[in-house]
Amino acid sequence: GLGSWLPQNLVLPRWIVRWQSAVGERRQRDAEQIVGEERSSFSREAFLRVQRVRLSTCRRPTRDGLAWPRVVEVLDEIGREAERIGAARVMVVHPDQFQVEPALAAEIMREYELSPADYDLDLPQRFLRTYADSRRVSLLDLTAELRRAGADGGMYLRRDTHYNAAGNRLAAEAIADRLEPAVLVKHERDAPAVLGDGLPARAAARPPGPRALAAVDPR
């Protein structure tokens, strides 16, 4: 009847709400832009909000019962596919920006009134290391190298969450340096060897087959 046409019964399409939100965010980002500085992808508020959500992965105690089982399922599925095609598997762990830059982590804590004692910024990496060891999977964690090179910034795009050219170059060179000298083949009887900064690799028992690489972003 006529009641169905009343304003309170009209549903605003979600895309309009999202469009309005995007426009508002863009205006805020542009208002904060300083001439001569690298252009930001997010406003400060939006960027810190994204980082706050990602920081929740590092909260003590761990949220194993909620988040990690799905991570294990996905990584195990990659492992099964690698097994099916006769490939070795290598996990590469990319840190989030707040894990690399202490100033950013502190800014998030201040903005949302969080206690640093409630968070362990290395928690995701330790979880992935434990997983890799339990599955006898080679793992390369880029966290230490990114921290050495970019603790004061310079490895990520401004308010974006992704590597900039320098960060991409460092990550690519680190991966190439560790993987190229290694003979990465699947062989169940091989014990892990250590290459470079602790990257386990399996000794060759036969000519190398296809390779499988799982890049892990612990966010």
N, C-alpha and C positions, 0 to 999 in steps of 0.2 A: 504494500500500500504506500501511501504518501510518506509514512514514517521512514521507509527505507531510503528516501532521498534527503533526509535531514543531514546537515553537515557532520554531525557526530558519527554518522554511519558511513561516511565516505572515507575510503582508505587511500592515503597518499602513496603513490607508487614508490617503491624503495629506491628506484634509480634517481628520482627527484631529490630525495633526502641525501643520497650519496653525492649527487651533483652539487647540492648546496654546501655540503661539508667540504668537498674538494675545492670549491671556489673560495670558501672561507679560509681554508688552509693555505691555498696559493697566495691569497692576499696577505695573510700574516707572514708567510715566508718572504714575499717580496718586500714587505715593509721593514723586515729585519735585515735585508741585504745591504751590505756596506760596499760602496763603490770601490772597485779595485781588488776586492777579495774574491776568492773562489765562490762560485755560486752554490748555494745549498739546495738539496733535494727536498728537505723538510724544514718546517719552522722549528724553532727550538722546542716548543711545547710538544709537537708531534714526534720529533726525534727522540726526546727523552721518554715519551710514552712508549714508543716501540722498544727502546732499550730497557725500560722498566719491565716490560713483559718478558723479554729475553733473560733478564737478570733473575727472574723467578725460578729458572732452571737450576740456579746455583744456591737456592735457599736450603738451609739446614732445618730439620733433617731432610734427607733426600725424599723425593716423591716417587720412589720406585713403584709403589702400588698404582700410581696414576699414569705416569709418562713413559717410563723406561720399557715396559713390556712391548709396547708398540715399536720402539726403536729396535729392540732385539729381534722382533718379528721381521722387520724390513731388512736388517743386516743379515739375518739367517737366510732370507729369501735370495739375497744377492749371492750368498755363499752357495746355496743349492744350484743356482744358475751357473756359477763359476765351475762347480763340480761337474755339472752336466756337459759343459763344453770343454772340460779338461784344462781349465785356466787356473792360475794362481790368483789370489785375491790380496790386494793391498788397500789399506784404509789410510786416507790422508785427512787429518783433523785440522780444520781452519778455525782459529779463535774468533770470538766476537770482539768488537772494538773495545768494549768496556773491560774485557779481560786483558787487553794489551796496554791501555792507557789508564793509569791510576787516577788521573785527574777527572776523567769522564766517569769512572766508577764512583768517585767521591761526589761528583755533581749530582748523579742520580740518587745517591743516598740522601743528600741534603734536600733535593727537590721533593722527595716523597717521604722524608722523615723516617728513613730506614736505618736499622742498626747494622754496621759492618759485621758485628759478631754473629749475626743471623745468616751470613752468606759465606760460601766457600767458592771463590771464583775458579778454582781448578777442579771442582766437583765433576763437571761433564767429562773432562779429559781423563780423569782417573777412572770413571765408569767405563769409558771406551777402551782404555788400556786394559782394564780387567776383562772386558769382553773379548778383546783381541787375544789376550793371553789364553783365555779359556777355550777359544776356537782355533788356537795356533795360527793366527792371521798376522801377517806383517802390518805394522802400523807406523806411520810417520806423523808426528805431532808438530805442527809449525808454531805452536804457541811461544816457546822459548825464543825462537829466532825472531818472531815478530816483536816480542817484548824488547829484545836487545836493540833492534833497529828503530822501533817506533814507540817506545814508552812515552815520549814527549810529543807524539803525533807524527804525521807525515806518511802513514801507510794506508789511510782510509780517506775516501772522498768526504768532503765537508757535509756533515749531517745527512748521511746517505746510507750507512751501514756496510757498504761494499768497499773493496780495495780500490785505491787509486792506481795510477801507472806504476809507482814505486812498489806498492804492496803486491800487485800482480807479478811484477818482475821478481821480487824476492821469493814469493811462493813458487813461481815457475822454476826458478833456478834451484831452489832447495829440493823440489821434487825431482828435477832432472839429475841433480848431483847424487841423490840417494838411489834412484831407480836404475839409471843407465848402467852402473857397474855391476848391478845385481843380476843374477840369473834367476828369474822368478818363474819357477815351474812348480806344478803340483806334484807332491810325492808324500804320501801319508807317513812313510817311515823316516823321513828326514827330520832332524831336530832343528829348531830355529837357530840361525847364526845371527850375529850382530854386525850391522854395517853402519858406518857413519855415526851419527849421534843417537845410537840405540835403535836403529831401524832393523828389525829382524828380517832376514831373507832366507829362503830355503835353498840348500845346496842342490846343484843340478844332478839328477840321476838319469836323465834322458834329455834329448834335444828339447828346447823350450817350445811350449805350445802357446795358445792364445793367452792374453793377459786380461785380468779383470781389475778394475780400479774403482774403489768406493770412496768418494770424497765426502767427508762428514763435517758438517757445520753444526757444532753443538749449541744450537739456539732454540 
